[in-house]
Amino acid sequence: MKIYGLKNCDTCRKAAKALPAAELVDIRATPLEPALRQAAHARFGAALLNTRSTTWRGLDDAERSRPALDLLADHPALMKRPLIVDDQGALHLGWGKDVQAALLGK
């Protein structure tokens, strides 16, 4: 299982602590592979882009109007976090109660 996020993100750290067998991959140091980015975008659509982030607020209107996949390639921190790929290859976004229930069986 892999958790894609930021090592200094509280939510990512909570997910990593709850899933000790999972590997936390810092997307600033190791950006998502294009195929995974495309699969996540196909699965979650606009929800994959964190429009409440500091990074988003720092972008001008021209930059914000670019396609989401291009923005995520150039600004990995714009991705909603964490993106979790479980052992069966299923994608999960965030660390809400639904994701916790799916991964922890609670």
Biotite code that builds the C-alpha atoms (Angstrom):
import biotite.structure as struc

atoms = struc.array([
    struc.Atom([0.000, 0.000, 0.000], chain_id="A", res_id=1, res_name="MET", atom_name="CA", element="C"),
    struc.Atom([1.248, 3.487, -0.815], chain_id="A", res_id=2, res_name="LYS", atom_name="CA", element="C"),
    struc.Atom([0.187, 6.834, 0.555], chain_id="A", res_id=3, res_name="ILE", atom_name="CA", element="C"),
    struc.Atom([0.931, 9.737, -1.780], chain_id="A", res_id=4, res_name="TYR", atom_name="CA", element="C"),
    struc.Atom([1.047, 13.086, -0.029], chain_id="A", res_id=5, res_name="GLY", atom_name="CA", element="C"),
    struc.Atom([3.378, 15.454, 1.754], chain_id="A", res_id=6, res_name="LEU", atom_name="CA", element="C"),
    struc.Atom([5.587, 14.382, 4.642], chain_id="A", res_id=7, res_name="LYS", atom_name="CA", element="C"),
    struc.Atom([4.671, 17.540, 6.592], chain_id="A", res_id=8, res_name="ASN", atom_name="CA", element="C"),
    struc.Atom([0.896, 17.201, 6.020], chain_id="A", res_id=9, res_name="CYS", atom_name="CA", element="C"),
    struc.Atom([-0.950, 16.335, 9.234], chain_id="A", res_id=10, res_name="ASP", atom_name="CA", element="C"),
    struc.Atom([-3.616, 14.333, 7.417], chain_id="A", res_id=11, res_name="THR", atom_name="CA", element="C"),
    struc.Atom([-0.998, 12.292, 5.552], chain_id="A", res_id=12, res_name="CYS", atom_name="CA", element="C"),
    struc.Atom([0.837, 11.601, 8.809], chain_id="A", res_id=13, res_name="ARG", atom_name="CA", element="C"),
    struc.Atom([-2.420, 10.436, 10.451], chain_id="A", res_id=14, res_name="LYS", atom_name="CA", element="C"),
    struc.Atom([-3.052, 8.054, 7.554], chain_id="A", res_id=15, res_name="ALA", atom_name="CA", element="C"),
    struc.Atom([0.531, 6.743, 7.695], chain_id="A", res_id=16, res_name="ALA", atom_name="CA", element="C"),
    struc.Atom([0.271, 6.177, 11.447], chain_id="A", res_id=17, res_name="LYS", atom_name="CA", element="C"),
    struc.Atom([-3.028, 4.278, 11.059], chain_id="A", res_id=18, res_name="ALA", atom_name="CA", element="C"),
    struc.Atom([-1.576, 2.227, 8.170], chain_id="A", res_id=19, res_name="LEU", atom_name="CA", element="C"),
    struc.Atom([1.911, 1.271, 9.458], chain_id="A", res_id=20, res_name="PRO", atom_name="CA", element="C"),
    struc.Atom([2.558, -1.162, 6.588], chain_id="A", res_id=21, res_name="ALA", atom_name="CA", element="C"),
    struc.Atom([1.990, 1.594, 4.016], chain_id="A", res_id=22, res_name="ALA", atom_name="CA", element="C"),
    struc.Atom([4.799, 3.596, 2.433], chain_id="A", res_id=23, res_name="GLU", atom_name="CA", element="C"),
    struc.Atom([4.416, 7.395, 2.525], chain_id="A", res_id=24, res_name="LEU", atom_name="CA", element="C"),
    struc.Atom([5.622, 8.885, -0.770], chain_id="A", res_id=25, res_name="VAL", atom_name="CA", element="C"),
    struc.Atom([6.283, 12.645, -0.639], chain_id="A", res_id=26, res_name="ASP", atom_name="CA", element="C"),
    struc.Atom([4.933, 13.973, -3.923], chain_id="A", res_id=27, res_name="ILE", atom_name="CA", element="C"),
    struc.Atom([7.223, 17.007, -3.834], chain_id="A", res_id=28, res_name="ARG", atom_name="CA", element="C"),
    struc.Atom([10.308, 14.773, -3.796], chain_id="A", res_id=29, res_name="ALA", atom_name="CA", element="C"),
    struc.Atom([8.827, 12.035, -5.992], chain_id="A", res_id=30, res_name="THR", atom_name="CA", element="C"),
    struc.Atom([6.017, 13.387, -8.218], chain_id="A", res_id=31, res_name="PRO", atom_name="CA", element="C"),
    struc.Atom([3.196, 11.061, -9.230], chain_id="A", res_id=32, res_name="LEU", atom_name="CA", element="C"),
    struc.Atom([3.824, 9.016, -12.341], chain_id="A", res_id=33, res_name="GLU", atom_name="CA", element="C"),
    struc.Atom([1.707, 10.297, -15.255], chain_id="A", res_id=34, res_name="PRO", atom_name="CA", element="C"),
    struc.Atom([-0.280, 7.032, -15.437], chain_id="A", res_id=35, res_name="ALA", atom_name="CA", element="C"),
    struc.Atom([-1.211, 7.208, -11.744], chain_id="A", res_id=36, res_name="LEU", atom_name="CA", element="C"),
    struc.Atom([-2.059, 10.910, -12.018], chain_id="A", res_id=37, res_name="ARG", atom_name="CA", element="C"),
    struc.Atom([-4.346, 10.150, -14.989], chain_id="A", res_id=38, res_name="GLN", atom_name="CA", element="C"),
    struc.Atom([-5.988, 7.196, -13.214], chain_id="A", res_id=39, res_name="ALA", atom_name="CA", element="C"),
    struc.Atom([-6.611, 9.305, -10.106], chain_id="A", res_id=40, res_name="ALA", atom_name="CA", element="C"),
    struc.Atom([-8.055, 12.119, -12.195], chain_id="A", res_id=41, res_name="HIS", atom_name="CA", element="C"),
    struc.Atom([-10.299, 9.680, -14.073], chain_id="A", res_id=42, res_name="ALA", atom_name="CA", element="C"),
    struc.Atom([-11.533, 8.264, -10.740], chain_id="A", res_id=43, res_name="ARG", atom_name="CA", element="C"),
    struc.Atom([-11.944, 11.493, -8.717], chain_id="A", res_id=44, res_name="PHE", atom_name="CA", element="C"),
    struc.Atom([-12.217, 14.243, -11.348], chain_id="A", res_id=45, res_name="GLY", atom_name="CA", element="C"),
    struc.Atom([-12.229, 17.792, -9.986], chain_id="A", res_id=46, res_name="ALA", atom_name="CA", element="C"),
    struc.Atom([-12.042, 16.508, -6.389], chain_id="A", res_id=47, res_name="ALA", atom_name="CA", element="C"),
    struc.Atom([-8.385, 15.622, -7.001], chain_id="A", res_id=48, res_name="LEU", atom_name="CA", element="C"),
    struc.Atom([-7.484, 19.317, -7.196], chain_id="A", res_id=49, res_name="LEU", atom_name="CA", element="C"),
    struc.Atom([-7.296, 21.078, -3.824], chain_id="A", res_id=50, res_name="ASN", atom_name="CA", element="C"),
    struc.Atom([-8.675, 24.533, -4.572], chain_id="A", res_id=51, res_name="THR", atom_name="CA", element="C"),
    struc.Atom([-8.488, 25.578, -0.914], chain_id="A", res_id=52, res_name="ARG", atom_name="CA", element="C"),
    struc.Atom([-4.706, 25.233, -0.703], chain_id="A", res_id=53, res_name="SER", atom_name="CA", element="C"),
    struc.Atom([-2.154, 27.985, -0.332], chain_id="A", res_id=54, res_name="THR", atom_name="CA", element="C"),
    struc.Atom([-0.630, 26.887, -3.628], chain_id="A", res_id=55, res_name="THR", atom_name="CA", element="C"),
    struc.Atom([-3.976, 27.372, -5.422], chain_id="A", res_id=56, res_name="TRP", atom_name="CA", element="C"),
    struc.Atom([-4.460, 30.829, -3.918], chain_id="A", res_id=57, res_name="ARG", atom_name="CA", element="C"),
    struc.Atom([-1.008, 31.799, -5.204], chain_id="A", res_id=58, res_name="GLY", atom_name="CA", element="C"),
    struc.Atom([-1.903, 31.014, -8.827], chain_id="A", res_id=59, res_name="LEU", atom_name="CA", element="C"),
    struc.Atom([-3.150, 33.687, -11.205], chain_id="A", res_id=60, res_name="ASP", atom_name="CA", element="C"),
    struc.Atom([-6.339, 33.230, -13.261], chain_id="A", res_id=61, res_name="ASP", atom_name="CA", element="C"),
    struc.Atom([-4.447, 32.154, -16.373], chain_id="A", res_id=62, res_name="ALA", atom_name="CA", element="C"),
    struc.Atom([-2.652, 29.425, -14.443], chain_id="A", res_id=63, res_name="GLU", atom_name="CA", element="C"),
    struc.Atom([-5.882, 28.260, -12.746], chain_id="A", res_id=64, res_name="ARG", atom_name="CA", element="C"),
    struc.Atom([-7.601, 27.868, -16.124], chain_id="A", res_id=65, res_name="SER", atom_name="CA", element="C"),
    struc.Atom([-5.053, 25.253, -17.269], chain_id="A", res_id=66, res_name="ARG", atom_name="CA", element="C"),
    struc.Atom([-6.103, 21.576, -17.387], chain_id="A", res_id=67, res_name="PRO", atom_name="CA", element="C"),
    struc.Atom([-6.030, 19.871, -13.970], chain_id="A", res_id=68, res_name="ALA", atom_name="CA", element="C"),
    struc.Atom([-3.508, 17.222, -15.038], chain_id="A", res_id=69, res_name="LEU", atom_name="CA", element="C"),
    struc.Atom([-1.068, 19.895, -16.228], chain_id="A", res_id=70, res_name="ASP", atom_name="CA", element="C"),
    struc.Atom([-1.473, 21.832, -12.983], chain_id="A", res_id=71, res_name="LEU", atom_name="CA", element="C"),
    struc.Atom([-0.849, 18.704, -10.907], chain_id="A", res_id=72, res_name="LEU", atom_name="CA", element="C"),
    struc.Atom([2.260, 17.892, -12.937], chain_id="A", res_id=73, res_name="ALA", atom_name="CA", element="C"),
    struc.Atom([3.674, 21.391, -12.361], chain_id="A", res_id=74, res_name="ASP", atom_name="CA", element="C"),
    struc.Atom([2.402, 21.878, -8.794], chain_id="A", res_id=75, res_name="HIS", atom_name="CA", element="C"),
    struc.Atom([2.201, 18.508, -6.977], chain_id="A", res_id=76, res_name="PRO", atom_name="CA", element="C"),
    struc.Atom([1.058, 20.197, -3.740], chain_id="A", res_id=77, res_name="ALA", atom_name="CA", element="C"),
    struc.Atom([-2.244, 21.065, -5.477], chain_id="A", res_id=78, res_name="LEU", atom_name="CA", element="C"),
    struc.Atom([-3.349, 17.449, -5.135], chain_id="A", res_id=79, res_name="MET", atom_name="CA", element="C"),
    struc.Atom([-5.891, 16.737, -2.430], chain_id="A", res_id=80, res_name="LYS", atom_name="CA", element="C"),
    struc.Atom([-4.162, 14.519, 0.092], chain_id="A", res_id=81, res_name="ARG", atom_name="CA", element="C"),
    struc.Atom([-3.596, 11.774, 0.741], chain_id="A", res_id=82, res_name="PRO", atom_name="CA", element="C"),
    struc.Atom([-4.035, 9.658, -2.360], chain_id="A", res_id=83, res_name="LEU", atom_name="CA", element="C"),
    struc.Atom([-3.871, 6.044, -1.216], chain_id="A", res_id=84, res_name="ILE", atom_name="CA", element="C"),
    struc.Atom([-3.327, 3.053, -3.466], chain_id="A", res_id=85, res_name="VAL", atom_name="CA", element="C"),
    struc.Atom([-4.309, -0.102, -1.579], chain_id="A", res_id=86, res_name="ASP", atom_name="CA", element="C"),
    struc.Atom([-2.903, -3.592, -2.079], chain_id="A", res_id=87, res_name="ASP", atom_name="CA", element="C"),
    struc.Atom([-5.575, -4.386, -4.689], chain_id="A", res_id=88, res_name="GLN", atom_name="CA", element="C"),
    struc.Atom([-4.719, -1.250, -6.677], chain_id="A", res_id=89, res_name="GLY", atom_name="CA", element="C"),
    struc.Atom([-7.884, 0.624, -5.680], chain_id="A", res_id=90, res_name="ALA", atom_name="CA", element="C"),
    struc.Atom([-7.556, 4.397, -5.272], chain_id="A", res_id=91, res_name="LEU", atom_name="CA", element="C"),
    struc.Atom([-8.772, 6.308, -2.222], chain_id="A", res_id=92, res_name="HIS", atom_name="CA", element="C"),
    struc.Atom([-8.693, 10.082, -1.785], chain_id="A", res_id=93, res_name="LEU", atom_name="CA", element="C"),
    struc.Atom([-8.501, 11.888, 1.536], chain_id="A", res_id=94, res_name="GLY", atom_name="CA", element="C"),
    struc.Atom([-8.652, 10.450, 5.036], chain_id="A", res_id=95, res_name="TRP", atom_name="CA", element="C"),
    struc.Atom([-12.339, 10.744, 5.819], chain_id="A", res_id=96, res_name="GLY", atom_name="CA", element="C"),
    struc.Atom([-14.439, 8.195, 7.665], chain_id="A", res_id=97, res_name="LYS", atom_name="CA", element="C"),
    struc.Atom([-15.342, 6.451, 4.397], chain_id="A", res_id=98, res_name="ASP", atom_name="CA", element="C"),
    struc.Atom([-11.686, 5.889, 3.465], chain_id="A", res_id=99, res_name="VAL", atom_name="CA", element="C"),
    struc.Atom([-10.815, 4.815, 7.004], chain_id="A", res_id=100, res_name="GLN", atom_name="CA", element="C"),
    struc.Atom([-13.679, 2.330, 6.985], chain_id="A", res_id=101, res_name="ALA", atom_name="CA", element="C"),
    struc.Atom([-12.604, 0.919, 3.626], chain_id="A", res_id=102, res_name="ALA", atom_name="CA", element="C"),
    struc.Atom([-8.958, 0.524, 4.640], chain_id="A", res_id=103, res_name="LEU", atom_name="CA", element="C"),
    struc.Atom([-9.209, -0.225, 8.348], chain_id="A", res_id=104, res_name="LEU", atom_name="CA", element="C"),
    struc.Atom([-12.500, -2.082, 8.378], chain_id="A", res_id=105, res_name="GLY", atom_name="CA", element="C"),
    struc.Atom([-13.967, 0.224, 11.027], chain_id="A", res_id=106, res_name="LYS", atom_name="CA", element="C"),
])
